[in-house]
Amino acid sequence: MADRNMRAQALLSAIKVRNDAFDAVKGIGRITLRDADMARTTRAAWLGAKDGRLRIEMLGPAGQPVAKFIFDGKTYTYVSHVDQQAYRHPGTVLNLKPLTGVSVLAEDIVRYFSGTIPLRDHDRIRLTSEDNTGREVLVLNKWWGQTVQKIYPGMEGETVAQVEMYQWGRMTHRAELGRFRQIAGRWIPFHIHVTDGADNGFVIDVDNCWTGFPLTPDMFSITPVRSEGPRY
């Protein structure tokens, strides 16, 4: 038991060290949205900051932006380059469920993009093994026993292969992370699969990725468009 407790603390400490070292990430690749009826794939470029700010641009066949989503920490904005309108929605926390069908925060996606792991508030941790596979699982609980998160370490010990988030006993999302590559000394997943455990989810396949660059306020601002849609 003492060995398991020590390993649980070591795994969590390693995750926190990697989280603290992260500053910003940008990348380009493909995003596939899936539900029970169909799958839709688009080229995309993204930019994420440690504090959860997120910018995603959907690209056309020639690489030109056709739409963008920007969350600056105070406002979520959707910009359509087709009709040249911006639609704004205020809020300090952005849940991407209306866009993806999965209850996942913008901050969580930034973490997955960067090879770091979002951590939910917790009071206790324990290291256990799945009954059917023997796979190690780091479980985060609140003091009354409710599970808020499960973390599955990667085989090599320097990455995380899977994360599951829970709320009131129900899984809100699962993120499977794979095809890791080392970028500027960091292990970055080039394949990210986020699902609600049923039919809804999305897959991000990364073509290229960059970290360790300075951020400027204009990176999360909206360039003027001819007209602005209503705030809602």
N, C-alpha and C positions, 0 to 999 in steps of 0.2 A: 504493500500500500504506500509506504514511504517513497519507494522508487517511482511509482506512478504519479504521486503528488509532485515530486521534483521534476519529472518530465513534463507534466502539465504546465508548471510554472515556467519551465525553460521554453516550451513552445510558445506560450503567450508572450513572454518577454521578447523572443525573437521577432514575433509579429509586430510588437510595439516599436521595436528598434527600426524595423523596415518602414513602418508607418511614419515615424518621426523624420526619417531621412528623405521622404518624398516631398517634392515641391510642385512640379507641374508636369503634364504629359500632353503630347499631341500625337495624332496618328491619322492614317488613311487606310481604308479597306472597304469591306462590304458588310452591310447590315441586312439580315433576313428576318422579317416578322412572320411568325407562324401562328395559325389558329387551327381549329378543327376542320376548316374548309379549304384553306389555301396557304401558300407561302409567297411572300413578295420580297424581292432582293433589290437593293439599291447601293450604288457607290456612295461613300460618305467620308467626310473628314471631321475630326473632332479635336477639342481642346479642353483640358480639365485642370482645375486648380485645387490645391490641398483643402481649401475651405468649402469645396463643394460646387463652386461655379463651373458651369458646363456650357459648351458651345458645340453643336452638331450641325454640319452643313450637308444636305443631300445634294448629290452631284448628278448632272445629266450625262448623256453619252460622250460628250466632248470634254467633260470635266468641269463644266460651268455650274455654279450654284443654281439650284432650282427652288430650294427652300432651306430655311435654317431655324433651329431652335436654340435660344439663348436663355440661360438662367444666370443672373448676375448676383444672386443671393437675396435680392429684394423683389425682383420681378421676373416672371417667365414670359418670354416673347416668342411668337411664331411669325416668321416673315415668309411670305410667298413672293417669289420673284416672277411668278406667272402673272398675277394681278397687281403686283407692286403694293401690297398692303402689309401692315404689321398689326398683329393682334396681341394685346398685352393682358396679363393676369397677375395681380400682386400676390406675394407670398414669400416667406423666408425659407420654406421647405417645399421641395418639388417632388411629388410622387409621380412617376412616369406611367402609372397604370392606364390613364386615358390614351396614351400613345402606344403602349406596348402590350396591354392586356395583362401585365404582371405588376404586382405591387412592389416596386423597387424604387428607392430614392435616387435622385440625381447624384448625391454624394456617394452612394454605393457604387454606381457605375463608374464614377471617376476613380474610385479605389481599384476596381477591377481592371480598368484601363492601365493603371500604373503598376500593377503587380503587388499592390498592398491590399489589406483586408479591412473592411468596415467592422467595427466592434460595437456591439450593443451594450448598454449599461447592464452590469451584472454584479452579483455579490459573491458568487461561488463558482469555482471551476472544478472539473473533474475529467480525468482521462479514462475512457472506457474502450471497449472493442465491440464491433458489431457481431451479433451471435452467428450469423450465417457465413461471414467472410473473415472474421478476425481483424478487420480493418480498424485502425486506430481512429478515435473520434474525440476531439476536445469539446466538451459540453459546457456552455455558460448558462448559469441559472440565477434567478432572483432568490432572495432569502427564503421565500415561501415555497421554493421548489420548482417554480415554473421555468421551463427551458426557453431561453430567448435566442439562442444561437448554437449551431453545431459547426465545427471546423474540422475538415479532413486533411491532415498534413500530406504533402507530396512524398513520394518514395525517397527522394534524395534529401529531404529534411529542410531544404532552403525555399521551398515553395508550398503553396496550399492548393490542393487539387479540387476541393469542393467546399462551398459554404451554404448553409441553410439558415434562414431567418424565420423566427416564430413569433407569433403574437397571440396571446390568450390560448395557447395550446395548438394553434393551427399554423402550418407552414405558410408564410407569405411569399417567399421565393427561394429557389435553389440556383446557385451559380456554379457551373462546372468550368474549370479553368485548365487549359492544356496548351500544347505546342509552345512551351516556354522558350524564349531566347534571351540571351544576356545583352542588354542595352545600357551602355555607360555604367557598367557594374551592377545593374539591377536585373532581376529575372522578371520578364514581362510576358504575360500570356498572349499568344497570337490567335487563340481560339477561346471565345467566351460564350457559353450557352446558359441563358437565364430562362427559367421556366417557373410556372406556378405549381408544378407537379402534375398538371393535367395536360390540356391541349394547347394552352396559350404560352407563348414565349418568343424569344428572339435569339439569333446567333450573330456574333460579331467575329468576322475573320479579318485579322489585321495583315496588311501588306507591309507597312512600314511604321515605325514608331520613334519618337524623340523624347528625351527627358532633359532636365537640368538647364532650361533656358529661362531668361527673365520674362516675367509677366507685366503687361501694361494695361491700364484701365480700358483702352480702346478695344482690346481683344474681346471684351464681353459687352461692348456697346453696339447699338444698332446704327448703321449708316442710314442717312435719310432716304426715304422712299417717297414716291409722288403723293401718296395718300396714306393715311393711317386708319386702320379699322377700329372698331369700338373697343373700349376696355370692358372686360367682363369678369 
